[in-house]
Amino acid sequence: MATYTPRFPGSGTLIEETLIEGRAEGRAEGRAEDILRILDRRGIEVPEAVRERVTACTDLDILGTWFDRALTAASAEELFAES
């Protein structure tokens, strides 16, 4: 007996890959904005070099680590401290 697997148009194609990639980029951009907002709300000055490094990052795991550090960091540079 044949099994029917419904697939939306474009499934498994470049279109689908682009959509998935776009979602990941959007999540990374949102997380970067959150990090910078936390630092701003805490009154921590964010140098342009730090802002650029945070917004350029697309690795959600790294951004998650930086997000956690933004909650307690005394300076923006502490986001990048080696643990």
VEXRO-633092 format. One line per field, with one value per residue: x, y, z of N, C-alpha, C in turn. Coordinates in steps of 0.1 Angstrom, whole numbers, plus 2048, in hexadecimal, padded with zeros to 3 digits. Layout:
BEGIN
n_xx <- (X	...);
n_yy <- (Y	...);
n_zz <- (Z	...);
ca_xx <- (X	...);
ca_yy <- (Y	...);
ca_zz <- (Z	...);
c_xx <- (X	...);
c_yy <- (Y	...);
c_zz <- (Z	...);
***
This chain:
BEGIN
n_xx <- (808	806	813	807	816	811	81C	826	826	846	854	872	882	895	887	87A	891	89B	887	889	8A3	89F	88E	89F	8B2	8A3	89C	8B5	8BC	8A8	8AF	8C8	8C0	8B2	8C6	8D6	8C2	8BE	8D6	8D6	8BF	8C9	8DA	8F4	90F	913	92C	933	941	93A	91E	91E	92A	917	8FF	908	90B	8FF	8FB	8E6	8EB	902	8F8	8E4	8F4	901	8EA	8E2	8F8	8F6	8E3	8F0	908	923	92E	92B	93F	943	932	93F	952	968	95E);
n_yy <- (7F4	815	833	852	871	890	8AE	8CF	8E7	8EB	8DE	8D1	8DE	8F8	90F	908	904	91E	92B	920	927	943	945	93D	951	967	961	962	97D	989	980	98C	9A7	9A6	9A2	9B9	9CB	9C4	9CB	9E6	9EE	9E8	9FC	9FA	A03	9FE	9F8	9FF	9EA	9D4	9D3	9CF	9B5	9A5	9A9	99E	983	962	94B	939	92C	939	953	94E	949	962	971	968	970	98C	992	995	9A1	9B8	9C9	9CF	9C1	9AA	997	988	979	95F	940);
n_zz <- (800	7F7	806	80D	80E	817	808	809	7EE	7E0	7F3	800	7EE	7E0	7E6	7FE	80E	80E	81C	836	83D	83D	853	868	866	86D	887	893	88F	89E	8B8	8BB	8BB	8D3	8E6	8E4	8EC	906	912	90D	91D	935	939	92E	91B	8F9	8E4	8C1	8B4	8C3	8BF	8A4	8A3	8B1	8A2	88A	88E	888	894	8A8	8C1	8CB	8CD	8E0	8F6	8F9	8FE	917	926	923	935	94E	94A	950	93D	91A	90C	91B	912	900	90E	915	922);
ca_xx <- (800	80E	811	807	81C	80E	827	822	82E	853	85B	87E	888	89D	87D	879	89E	89C	87D	88E	8AE	89A	889	8AA	8B8	89A	89D	8C2	8BA	8A0	8B7	8D2	8B9	8AF	8D3	8D9	8B8	8C0	8E2	8D1	8B6	8D1	8E3	901	913	916	934	92F	947	932	912	920	92C	90B	8F6	90D	90A	8F3	8FB	8DD	8F1	90A	8EF	8DE	8FE	902	8DD	8E3	902	8F1	8DB	8F8	915	925	931	928	94A	942	92A	948	95C	969	95A);
ca_yy <- (800	822	83D	860	87B	89D	8B8	8DC	8EA	8F0	8D7	8CA	8E5	904	918	904	907	92C	92F	91B	930	950	945	93D	95E	970	95E	968	98C	98C	97D	997	9B3	9A4	9A3	9C8	9D2	9C1	9D3	9F4	9F0	9E7	A08	9F6	A09	9F4	9FD	9FB	9DD	9CA	9D3	9C8	9A7	99F	9A9	996	975	95B	93E	93B	928	943	95E	94A	94B	970	976	965	979	999	995	998	9A7	9C6	9D1	9C8	9B8	99E	98E	97F	974	950	93A);
ca_zz <- (800	7F6	810	807	817	811	808	803	7E2	7E3	7FE	7FC	7E3	7E3	7EC	80C	815	810	827	842	83F	841	861	871	866	874	896	897	88F	8AA	8C4	8BC	8C0	8E2	8ED	8E4	8F4	915	916	90D	928	942	939	92A	90E	8EF	8D9	8B4	8B1	8CA	8B8	897	8A5	8B5	896	87F	892	884	89C	8B3	8CD	8D0	8D0	8EC	901	8FB	904	926	92C	923	941	959	946	954	931	90E	908	923	90A	8F8	917	915	92F);
c_xx <- (809	80A	811	80C	81A	81A	822	82B	83C	85B	867	886	890	893	87C	886	89F	893	883	89A	8AA	894	894	8B1	8B0	89B	8AB	8C2	8B2	8A7	8C1	8CC	8B6	8BB	8D6	8CF	8BA	8CC	8DE	8C9	8BE	8DB	8F1	904	917	91F	930	935	93F	925	913	922	91F	901	8FB	90C	8FD	8F2	8F2	8E2	8F9	902	8E8	8E7	900	8F6	8DE	8ED	8FE	8E9	8E3	905	916	929	92D	932	949	939	933	953	95C	966	964);
c_yy <- (80C	82C	84A	86A	889	8A7	8C5	8DF	8F0	8E8	8CF	8D1	8F1	90F	915	907	916	931	92B	924	93D	950	945	94A	968	96E	964	977	990	98B	988	9A4	9B2	9A7	9B2	9CF	9D0	9CA	9E2	9F7	9EF	9F3	A05	9FC	9FE	9FB	9F8	9ED	9D2	9C8	9CC	9B9	99F	99E	9A0	987	96E	94D	940	936	932	94F	95B	94C	95A	976	974	96E	987	99D	999	99F	9B5	9CF	9C8	9BE	9AB	993	983	978	964	94A	92F);
c_zz <- (800	801	80A	812	811	813	802	7F7	7E5	7ED	7F9	7F1	7E9	7EA	7FB	814	818	81B	834	846	843	84F	86B	872	86E	883	89B	898	89C	8B7	8C6	8C0	8CF	8EA	8EF	8EC	902	919	917	91A	935	943	935	91C	905	8E4	8CB	8B0	8B7	8C3	8AB	898	8A8	8A9	88B	882	88E	88B	8A8	8C1	8D3	8D5	8DE	8F8	904	901	913	92C	92C	92F	94D	956	94B	948	925	909	90F	91B	904	900	915	922	933);
***
